[in-house]
Amino acid sequence: KRLRFHEWGPIDKPVILLVHGFPGSGDHAKLISQTPYWNSFRLISMDRPGYGDSDLQKKITPIIFAQQIQEFLIAQQIEKFSIISV
């Protein structure tokens, strides 16, 4: 299983995690770059399973997907974040 994550912004700023809607991909987060606050946060998004560059996972559930996101956040040592989801 491979999830593609995208990151923009300074690594030392507060983290915003964007989970895209249907259809879509993590690249849609680039639209936020138009905000005048762009340099005040670190934006992370991912291609959901089966979208963009992420592998299709036939037996994925919302709980499994949440665990995969949690694994990524732990690996990145991110303990606090805000989330945007559609």
LUMZA-735741 format. One record per residue: x, y, z of N, C-alpha, C, O in turn; residue number from 0. Coordinates in nm, 4 decimals. Example, Ala and Ser with C-alpha at 12.3 -4.5 7.8 and 13.67 -1.06 7.14 Angstrom:
// residues 2
+----------+----------+----------+----------+----------+----------+----------+----------+----------+----------+----------+----------+-----+
|     n_px |     n_py |     n_pz |    ca_px |    ca_py |    ca_pz |     c_px |     c_py |     c_pz |     o_px |     o_py |     o_pz |   n |
+----------+----------+----------+----------+----------+----------+----------+----------+----------+----------+----------+----------+-----+
|   1.3190 |  -0.5690 |   0.7800 |   1.2300 |  -0.4500 |   0.7800 |   1.3200 |  -0.3300 |   0.7800 |   1.4236 |  -0.3319 |   0.8465 |   0 |
|   1.2850 |  -0.2250 |   0.7080 |   1.3670 |  -0.1060 |   0.7140 |   1.2900 |   0.0030 |   0.7870 |   1.3409 |   0.1138 |   0.8039 |   1 |
+----------+----------+----------+----------+----------+----------+----------+----------+----------+----------+----------+----------+-----+
This chain:
// residues 86
+----------+----------+----------+----------+----------+----------+----------+----------+----------+----------+----------+----------+-----+
|     n_px |     n_py |     n_pz |    ca_px |    ca_py |    ca_pz |     c_px |     c_py |     c_pz |     o_px |     o_py |     o_pz |   n |
+----------+----------+----------+----------+----------+----------+----------+----------+----------+----------+----------+----------+-----+
|   0.0847 |  -0.1185 |   0.0000 |   0.0000 |   0.0000 |   0.0000 |   0.0884 |   0.1236 |   0.0000 |   0.1808 |   0.1358 |   0.0804 |   0 |
|   0.0595 |   0.2120 |  -0.0887 |   0.1389 |   0.3348 |  -0.0984 |   0.0427 |   0.4522 |  -0.1013 |  -0.0467 |   0.4586 |  -0.1857 |   1 |
|   0.0619 |   0.5456 |  -0.0078 |  -0.0137 |   0.6709 |  -0.0075 |   0.0810 |   0.7821 |  -0.0469 |   0.1897 |   0.7940 |   0.0096 |   2 |
|   0.0421 |   0.8620 |  -0.1410 |   0.1240 |   0.9761 |  -0.1861 |   0.0865 |   1.0977 |  -0.1051 |  -0.0295 |   1.1390 |  -0.1039 |   3 |
|   0.1839 |   1.1554 |  -0.0373 |   0.1631 |   1.2777 |   0.0399 |   0.2287 |   1.3943 |  -0.0322 |   0.3322 |   1.3784 |  -0.0969 |   4 |
|   0.1680 |   1.5107 |  -0.0206 |   0.2199 |   1.6347 |  -0.0774 |   0.2399 |   1.7314 |   0.0384 |   0.1599 |   1.7338 |   0.1319 |   5 |
|   0.3458 |   1.8108 |   0.0327 |   0.3719 |   1.9070 |   0.1401 |   0.4150 |   2.0407 |   0.0816 |   0.4891 |   2.0467 |  -0.0165 |   6 |
|   0.3669 |   2.1474 |   0.1439 |   0.4056 |   2.2836 |   0.1080 |   0.4221 |   2.3639 |   0.2359 |   0.3604 |   2.3333 |   0.3379 |   7 |
|   0.5039 |   2.4650 |   0.2301 |   0.5171 |   2.5593 |   0.3399 |   0.6289 |   2.5247 |   0.4362 |   0.6871 |   2.4164 |   0.4307 |   8 |
|   0.6575 |   2.6193 |   0.5247 |   0.7684 |   2.6028 |   0.6198 |   0.7424 |   2.4878 |   0.7176 |   0.6319 |   2.4728 |   0.7697 |   9 |
|   0.8445 |   2.4085 |   0.7410 |   0.8309 |   2.2909 |   0.8265 |   0.8078 |   2.3286 |   0.9737 |   0.7564 |   2.2476 |   1.0509 |  10 |
|   0.8451 |   2.4496 |   1.0120 |   0.8328 |   2.4898 |   1.1524 |   0.7011 |   2.5618 |   1.1832 |   0.6850 |   2.6151 |   1.2930 |  11 |
|   0.6093 |   2.5643 |   1.0911 |   0.4801 |   2.6329 |   1.1108 |   0.3719 |   2.5328 |   1.1498 |   0.3917 |   2.4123 |   1.1343 |  12 |
|   0.2576 |   2.5801 |   1.2003 |   0.1472 |   2.4891 |   1.2335 |   0.1031 |   2.4091 |   1.1108 |   0.1037 |   2.4592 |   0.9983 |  13 |
|   0.0654 |   2.2848 |   1.1352 |   0.0300 |   2.1929 |   1.0272 |  -0.1202 |   2.1949 |   1.0014 |  -0.2012 |   2.1898 |   1.0940 |  14 |
|  -0.1552 |   2.2026 |   0.8727 |  -0.2928 |   2.1830 |   0.8269 |  -0.2911 |   2.0611 |   0.7363 |  -0.2145 |   2.0546 |   0.6401 |  15 |
|  -0.3762 |   1.9649 |   0.7682 |  -0.3890 |   1.8431 |   0.6883 |  -0.5146 |   1.8546 |   0.6040 |  -0.6232 |   1.8772 |   0.6575 |  16 |
|  -0.5014 |   1.8393 |   0.4729 |  -0.6157 |   1.8447 |   0.3827 |  -0.6453 |   1.7048 |   0.3299 |  -0.5572 |   1.6393 |   0.2742 |  17 |
|  -0.7695 |   1.6588 |   0.3474 |  -0.8151 |   1.5309 |   0.2932 |  -0.9138 |   1.5640 |   0.1816 |  -1.0224 |   1.6155 |   0.2081 |  18 |
|  -0.8771 |   1.5351 |   0.0584 |  -0.9589 |   1.5760 |  -0.0564 |  -1.0886 |   1.4971 |  -0.0651 |  -1.1028 |   1.3901 |  -0.0058 |  19 |
|  -1.1823 |   1.5522 |  -0.1402 |  -1.3127 |   1.4902 |  -0.1605 |  -1.3131 |   1.3981 |  -0.2804 |  -1.2084 |   1.3543 |  -0.3281 |  20 |
|  -1.4330 |   1.3696 |  -0.3280 |  -1.4510 |   1.2764 |  -0.4399 |  -1.5055 |   1.3509 |  -0.5603 |  -1.6037 |   1.4235 |  -0.5446 |  21 |
|  -1.4498 |   1.3383 |  -0.6767 |  -1.3162 |   1.2878 |  -0.7016 |  -1.2158 |   1.3955 |  -0.6641 |  -1.2547 |   1.5025 |  -0.6173 |  22 |
|  -1.0939 |   1.3704 |  -0.6828 |  -0.9923 |   1.4707 |  -0.6534 |  -0.8582 |   1.4061 |  -0.6285 |  -0.8395 |   1.2864 |  -0.6502 |  23 |
|  -0.7657 |   1.4873 |  -0.5828 |  -0.6338 |   1.4380 |  -0.5449 |  -0.5705 |   1.5392 |  -0.4506 |  -0.6203 |   1.6506 |  -0.4342 |  24 |
|  -0.4624 |   1.4996 |  -0.3903 |  -0.3925 |   1.5867 |  -0.2976 |  -0.3390 |   1.7132 |  -0.3618 |  -0.3170 |   1.8132 |  -0.2935 |  25 |
|  -0.3178 |   1.7096 |  -0.4935 |  -0.2687 |   1.8286 |  -0.5646 |  -0.3656 |   1.9464 |  -0.5541 |  -0.3245 |   2.0615 |  -0.5693 |  26 |
|  -0.4923 |   1.9193 |  -0.5285 |  -0.5897 |   2.0281 |  -0.5178 |  -0.5555 |   2.1243 |  -0.4042 |  -0.6020 |   2.2383 |  -0.4029 |  27 |
|  -0.4754 |   2.0788 |  -0.3103 |  -0.4354 |   2.1653 |  -0.1993 |  -0.3559 |   2.2857 |  -0.2480 |  -0.3491 |   2.3872 |  -0.1786 |  28 |
|  -0.2953 |   2.2760 |  -0.3667 |  -0.2199 |   2.3898 |  -0.4207 |  -0.3077 |   2.5132 |  -0.4375 |  -0.2575 |   2.6255 |  -0.4398 |  29 |
|  -0.4386 |   2.4928 |  -0.4493 |  -0.5295 |   2.6067 |  -0.4632 |  -0.5220 |   2.6991 |  -0.3419 |  -0.5486 |   2.8188 |  -0.3530 |  30 |
|  -0.4866 |   2.6448 |  -0.2283 |  -0.4760 |   2.7254 |  -0.1060 |  -0.3575 |   2.8211 |  -0.1147 |  -0.3491 |   2.9158 |  -0.0366 |  31 |
|  -0.2670 |   2.7980 |  -0.2075 |  -0.1496 |   2.8846 |  -0.2186 |  -0.1860 |   3.0277 |  -0.2560 |  -0.1004 |   3.1160 |  -0.2520 |  32 |
|  -0.3098 |   3.0515 |  -0.2916 |  -0.3534 |   3.1869 |  -0.3260 |  -0.3805 |   3.2736 |  -0.2030 |  -0.3968 |   3.3950 |  -0.2154 |  33 |
|  -0.3854 |   3.2130 |  -0.0858 |  -0.4148 |   3.2883 |   0.0355 |  -0.2966 |   3.3766 |   0.0752 |  -0.1817 |   3.3365 |   0.0572 |  34 |
|  -0.3224 |   3.4955 |   0.1285 |  -0.2125 |   3.5816 |   0.1726 |  -0.1421 |   3.5254 |   0.2970 |  -0.0361 |   3.5752 |   0.3349 |  35 |
|  -0.1985 |   3.4244 |   0.3596 |  -0.1399 |   3.3643 |   0.4796 |  -0.0527 |   3.2433 |   0.4473 |  -0.0137 |   3.1691 |   0.5375 |  36 |
|  -0.0224 |   3.2232 |   0.3204 |   0.0454 |   3.1044 |   0.2714 |   0.1688 |   3.0656 |   0.3523 |   0.1892 |   2.9468 |   0.3774 |  37 |
|   0.2506 |   3.1599 |   0.3934 |   0.3747 |   3.1276 |   0.4645 |   0.3565 |   3.1121 |   0.6143 |   0.4548 |   3.0986 |   0.6872 |  38 |
|   0.2320 |   3.1139 |   0.6618 |   0.2095 |   3.1036 |   0.8063 |   0.1699 |   2.9625 |   0.8495 |   0.1385 |   2.9411 |   0.9666 |  39 |
|   0.1708 |   2.8658 |   0.7575 |   0.1368 |   2.7287 |   0.7938 |   0.2061 |   2.6301 |   0.6998 |   0.2529 |   2.6658 |   0.5916 |  40 |
|   0.2106 |   2.5069 |   0.7445 |   0.2615 |   2.3951 |   0.6640 |   0.1400 |   2.3144 |   0.6201 |   0.0622 |   2.2695 |   0.7043 |  41 |
|   0.1230 |   2.2957 |   0.4927 |   0.0081 |   2.2254 |   0.4380 |   0.0501 |   2.0863 |   0.3922 |   0.1465 |   2.0713 |   0.3173 |  42 |
|  -0.0231 |   1.9846 |   0.4378 |   0.0020 |   1.8467 |   0.3972 |  -0.1285 |   1.7899 |   0.3430 |  -0.2335 |   1.8033 |   0.4058 |  43 |
|  -0.1217 |   1.7270 |   0.2273 |  -0.2383 |   1.6576 |   0.1729 |  -0.1903 |   1.5245 |   0.1166 |  -0.0707 |   1.5025 |   0.0974 |  44 |
|  -0.2849 |   1.4375 |   0.0910 |  -0.2481 |   1.3091 |   0.0340 |  -0.3480 |   1.2718 |  -0.0739 |  -0.4610 |   1.3206 |  -0.0766 |  45 |
|  -0.3032 |   1.1834 |  -0.1632 |  -0.3947 |   1.1239 |  -0.2594 |  -0.4610 |   1.0070 |  -0.1875 |  -0.3932 |   0.9131 |  -0.1458 |  46 |
|  -0.5919 |   1.0122 |  -0.1730 |  -0.6626 |   0.9029 |  -0.1068 |  -0.6404 |   0.7724 |  -0.1834 |  -0.6094 |   0.7756 |  -0.3025 |  47 |
|  -0.6558 |   0.6571 |  -0.1163 |  -0.6351 |   0.5291 |  -0.1840 |  -0.7169 |   0.5188 |  -0.3135 |  -0.8382 |   0.5394 |  -0.3144 |  48 |
|  -0.6467 |   0.4863 |  -0.4223 |  -0.7111 |   0.4729 |  -0.5521 |  -0.7164 |   0.6010 |  -0.6330 |  -0.7683 |   0.6003 |  -0.7447 |  49 |
|  -0.6643 |   0.7112 |  -0.5802 |  -0.6640 |   0.8397 |  -0.6506 |  -0.5207 |   0.8859 |  -0.6684 |  -0.4324 |   0.8509 |  -0.5901 |  50 |
|  -0.4988 |   0.9652 |  -0.7728 |  -0.3661 |   1.0211 |  -0.7964 |  -0.2602 |   0.9124 |  -0.7994 |  -0.2729 |   0.8143 |  -0.8727 |  51 |
|  -0.1556 |   0.9300 |  -0.7195 |  -0.0442 |   0.8345 |  -0.7162 |  -0.0535 |   0.7352 |  -0.6008 |   0.0430 |   0.6634 |  -0.5749 |  52 |
|  -0.1656 |   0.7290 |  -0.5314 |  -0.1825 |   0.6319 |  -0.4229 |  -0.2390 |   0.5014 |  -0.4776 |  -0.3216 |   0.5003 |  -0.5689 |  53 |
|  -0.1921 |   0.3917 |  -0.4192 |  -0.2390 |   0.2601 |  -0.4628 |  -0.3857 |   0.2398 |  -0.4278 |  -0.4340 |   0.2883 |  -0.3255 |  54 |
|  -0.4548 |   0.1682 |  -0.5137 |  -0.5915 |   0.1254 |  -0.4851 |  -0.5854 |   0.0187 |  -0.3770 |  -0.5059 |  -0.0748 |  -0.3857 |  55 |
|  -0.6689 |   0.0327 |  -0.2758 |  -0.6771 |  -0.0657 |  -0.1679 |  -0.8219 |  -0.1148 |  -0.1630 |  -0.9108 |  -0.0443 |  -0.1153 |  56 |
|  -0.8439 |  -0.2340 |  -0.2119 |  -0.9808 |  -0.2838 |  -0.2285 |  -1.0547 |  -0.3034 |  -0.0966 |  -1.1775 |  -0.2945 |  -0.0943 |  57 |
|  -0.9856 |  -0.3293 |   0.0110 |  -1.0518 |  -0.3556 |   0.1388 |  -1.0334 |  -0.2402 |   0.2376 |  -1.0353 |  -0.2611 |   0.3588 |  58 |
|  -1.0157 |  -0.1193 |   0.1860 |  -0.9960 |  -0.0027 |   0.2728 |  -1.1267 |   0.0325 |   0.3429 |  -1.2348 |   0.0225 |   0.2849 |  59 |
|  -1.1149 |   0.0732 |   0.4665 |  -1.2285 |   0.1231 |   0.5436 |  -1.1888 |   0.2592 |   0.5985 |  -1.0701 |   0.2919 |   0.5989 |  60 |
|  -1.2839 |   0.3399 |   0.6448 |  -1.2465 |   0.4684 |   0.7046 |  -1.1493 |   0.4524 |   0.8229 |  -1.0606 |   0.5357 |   0.8416 |  61 |
|  -1.1656 |   0.3479 |   0.9008 |  -1.0753 |   0.3251 |   1.0149 |  -0.9340 |   0.2928 |   0.9668 |  -0.8367 |   0.3463 |   1.0199 |  62 |
|  -0.9226 |   0.2068 |   0.8677 |  -0.7899 |   0.1728 |   0.8142 |  -0.7234 |   0.2961 |   0.7539 |  -0.6041 |   0.3185 |   0.7742 |  63 |
|  -0.7997 |   0.3757 |   0.6801 |  -0.7449 |   0.4974 |   0.6204 |  -0.6974 |   0.5939 |   0.7295 |  -0.5903 |   0.6535 |   0.7174 |  64 |
|  -0.7755 |   0.6089 |   0.8340 |  -0.7360 |   0.6960 |   0.9456 |  -0.6075 |   0.6444 |   1.0114 |  -0.5221 |   0.7240 |   1.0502 |  65 |
|  -0.5933 |   0.5133 |   1.0241 |  -0.4720 |   0.4562 |   1.0817 |  -0.3505 |   0.4832 |   0.9934 |  -0.2409 |   0.5072 |   1.0441 |  66 |
|  -0.3694 |   0.4794 |   0.8633 |  -0.2597 |   0.5084 |   0.7710 |  -0.2164 |   0.6545 |   0.7837 |  -0.0970 |   0.6844 |   0.7824 |  67 |
|  -0.3129 |   0.7446 |   0.7958 |  -0.2793 |   0.8855 |   0.8158 |  -0.2064 |   0.9025 |   0.9480 |  -0.1078 |   0.9758 |   0.9559 |  68 |
|  -0.2549 |   0.8349 |   1.0522 |  -0.1910 |   0.8431 |   1.1835 |  -0.0458 |   0.7943 |   1.1768 |   0.0428 |   0.8559 |   1.2360 |  69 |
|  -0.0213 |   0.6848 |   1.1057 |   0.1150 |   0.6335 |   1.0905 |   0.2063 |   0.7377 |   1.0259 |   0.3204 |   0.7559 |   1.0683 |  70 |
|   0.1553 |   0.8057 |   0.9234 |   0.2335 |   0.9102 |   0.8573 |   0.2652 |   1.0230 |   0.9550 |   0.3795 |   1.0676 |   0.9635 |  71 |
|   0.1640 |   1.0691 |   1.0288 |   0.1839 |   1.1797 |   1.1223 |   0.2841 |   1.1425 |   1.2316 |   0.3670 |   1.2249 |   1.2703 |  72 |
|   0.2772 |   1.0206 |   1.2807 |   0.3735 |   0.9756 |   1.3818 |   0.5143 |   0.9725 |   1.3230 |   0.6094 |   1.0170 |   1.3874 |  73 |
|   0.5282 |   0.9204 |   1.2012 |   0.6598 |   0.9147 |   1.1357 |   0.7181 |   1.0541 |   1.1143 |   0.8397 |   1.0725 |   1.1190 |  74 |
|   0.6304 |   1.1524 |   1.0908 |   0.6739 |   1.2905 |   1.0695 |   0.6864 |   1.3679 |   1.2003 |   0.7209 |   1.4861 |   1.1997 |  75 |
|   0.6586 |   1.3018 |   1.3118 |   0.6629 |   1.3614 |   1.4457 |   0.5690 |   1.4813 |   1.4564 |   0.6034 |   1.5832 |   1.5164 |  76 |
|   0.4507 |   1.4680 |   1.3977 |   0.3480 |   1.5721 |   1.4036 |   0.2458 |   1.5302 |   1.5090 |   0.1742 |   1.4316 |   1.4916 |  77 |
|   0.2400 |   1.6052 |   1.6171 |   0.1488 |   1.5721 |   1.7263 |   0.0225 |   1.6588 |   1.7258 |  -0.0805 |   1.6201 |   1.7810 |  78 |
|   0.0317 |   1.7753 |   1.6633 |  -0.0796 |   1.8694 |   1.6656 |  -0.1018 |   1.9205 |   1.5230 |  -0.0067 |   1.9569 |   1.4538 |  79 |
|  -0.2294 |   1.9228 |   1.4796 |  -0.2590 |   1.9701 |   1.3448 |  -0.4071 |   2.0071 |   1.3360 |  -0.4885 |   1.9662 |   1.4188 |  80 |
|  -0.4387 |   2.0842 |   1.2351 |  -0.5775 |   2.1143 |   1.1993 |  -0.6078 |   2.0345 |   1.0739 |  -0.5170 |   1.9947 |   1.0008 |  81 |
|  -0.7361 |   2.0113 |   1.0494 |  -0.7744 |   1.9313 |   0.9326 |  -0.8817 |   2.0017 |   0.8520 |  -0.9741 |   2.0615 |   0.9071 |  82 |
|  -0.8678 |   1.9937 |   0.7206 |  -0.9690 |   2.0412 |   0.6263 |  -1.0096 |   1.9186 |   0.5453 |  -0.9238 |   1.8467 |   0.4941 |  83 |
|  -1.1389 |   1.8948 |   0.5336 |  -1.1867 |   1.7800 |   0.4573 |  -1.3155 |   1.8172 |   0.3869 |  -1.3930 |   1.9003 |   0.4341 |  84 |
|  -1.3362 |   1.7541 |   0.2737 |  -1.4593 |   1.7760 |   0.1974 |  -1.5440 |   1.6509 |   0.2074 |  -1.6532 |   1.6455 |   0.1508 |  85 |
+----------+----------+----------+----------+----------+----------+----------+----------+----------+----------+----------+----------+-----+
